[in-house]
Amino acid sequence: MLTCTSGASDNANVCSPSTSPPSLRAPLPAARTAIRELARRHGLDAVRWWPPNEGDFLVEGLPISLRDFRFELERALGCKVAIYIADCLAAETRNRLELETVDLLALDSV
């Protein structure tokens, strides 16, 4: 039997547990402004929110430092986040997720 005694690596695409209840609303405008700034600073092409969990995000592009991006995003939002890298997903999965997620970089989305 194989067991793992250490947690997932900091670069793992795994869902982070959240202590707050799920929300069906996109992040508030102030949080979206912070997300846009973080995406720009970390060289991301897109950041998409994956409802209903407040901390699930699909990103396009690879951040300069995934660990730093996640830390800064968690600090800006006040919750744990899970970051999924679109470029690491199969094309079919990526296309499906684009329909299920909300683009946070678009000025007129939600």
C-alpha positions as CSV (number, residue, x, y, z in Angstrom):
1,M,0.0,0.0,0.0
2,L,1.4,3.4,-1.0
3,T,0.8,6.3,1.3
4,C,1.8,9.9,1.2
5,T,2.8,11.6,4.4
6,S,3.5,15.0,2.9
7,G,0.9,17.4,1.6
8,A,0.5,18.4,-2.0
9,S,3.2,20.5,-3.5
10,D,2.8,24.2,-3.7
11,N,2.4,23.9,-7.5
12,A,-0.2,21.2,-7.4
13,N,-3.5,21.8,-9.2
14,V,-5.6,20.6,-6.2
15,C,-8.7,22.2,-4.6
16,S,-7.9,24.0,-1.4
17,P,-10.3,23.6,1.4
18,S,-12.3,26.6,2.3
19,T,-13.8,27.4,5.7
20,S,-16.5,29.7,4.3
21,P,-19.6,28.5,2.6
22,P,-19.7,28.5,-1.2
23,S,-21.1,31.6,-3.0
24,L,-22.7,31.9,-6.3
25,R,-21.7,35.6,-6.7
26,A,-18.5,36.6,-8.6
27,P,-15.9,38.4,-6.5
28,L,-16.7,42.0,-5.6
29,P,-15.5,44.8,-7.8
30,A,-12.7,45.7,-5.4
31,A,-11.5,42.1,-5.4
32,R,-11.8,42.0,-9.2
33,T,-9.6,45.1,-9.4
34,A,-7.0,43.4,-7.2
35,I,-7.2,40.2,-9.3
36,R,-6.7,42.2,-12.5
37,E,-3.6,43.8,-11.0
38,L,-2.2,40.5,-9.8
39,A,-2.8,38.9,-13.2
40,R,-1.0,41.7,-14.9
41,R,2.0,41.6,-12.5
42,H,2.3,37.8,-12.8
43,G,2.0,37.8,-16.6
44,L,-1.3,36.0,-16.9
45,D,-3.4,36.2,-20.0
46,A,-6.7,35.4,-18.3
47,V,-8.1,34.7,-14.8
48,R,-11.5,32.9,-14.7
49,W,-13.6,32.3,-11.6
50,W,-15.1,28.8,-11.3
51,P,-18.4,29.0,-9.4
52,P,-19.8,28.1,-7.0
53,N,-16.6,28.0,-4.9
54,E,-15.2,31.5,-4.2
55,G,-11.6,30.4,-4.4
56,D,-11.5,28.3,-7.6
57,F,-9.7,29.9,-10.5
58,L,-8.7,28.9,-14.0
59,V,-5.8,30.8,-15.3
60,E,-4.4,31.1,-18.8
61,G,-0.6,31.5,-19.1
62,L,1.9,30.5,-16.5
63,P,2.5,32.9,-13.6
64,I,6.1,33.9,-13.0
65,S,5.8,32.3,-9.6
66,L,2.7,30.2,-9.0
67,R,3.5,30.1,-5.2
68,D,3.7,34.0,-5.1
69,F,0.6,34.4,-7.2
70,R,-1.4,32.1,-5.0
71,F,-0.2,33.7,-1.8
72,E,-1.0,37.2,-3.1
73,L,-4.4,36.1,-4.4
74,E,-5.3,34.5,-1.1
75,R,-4.3,37.6,0.8
76,A,-6.3,39.9,-1.6
77,L,-9.5,37.7,-1.3
78,G,-9.2,36.6,2.3
79,C,-9.7,32.9,1.5
80,K,-7.8,29.8,0.3
81,V,-7.7,29.4,-3.5
82,A,-7.2,26.6,-5.9
83,I,-5.5,27.6,-9.2
84,Y,-6.0,25.4,-12.3
85,I,-3.6,26.0,-15.2
86,A,-5.6,25.9,-18.5
87,D,-2.5,25.1,-20.5
88,C,-2.1,21.9,-18.5
89,L,-5.6,20.6,-19.3
90,A,-6.8,18.6,-22.3
91,A,-8.4,20.8,-25.0
92,E,-11.8,19.3,-24.4
93,T,-11.6,20.0,-20.7
94,R,-10.3,23.5,-21.2
95,N,-13.1,24.3,-23.7
96,R,-15.8,23.0,-21.3
97,L,-14.3,25.0,-18.4
98,E,-14.4,28.2,-20.5
99,L,-18.2,27.8,-20.6
100,E,-18.5,27.1,-16.9
101,T,-16.2,30.0,-15.6
102,V,-16.5,33.8,-15.4
103,D,-13.8,35.9,-17.0
104,L,-12.6,38.3,-14.3
105,L,-10.3,40.3,-16.6
106,A,-13.1,41.4,-19.0
107,L,-14.5,44.7,-17.9
108,D,-18.1,43.9,-18.6
109,S,-18.3,40.3,-17.2
110,V,-20.8,39.7,-14.3
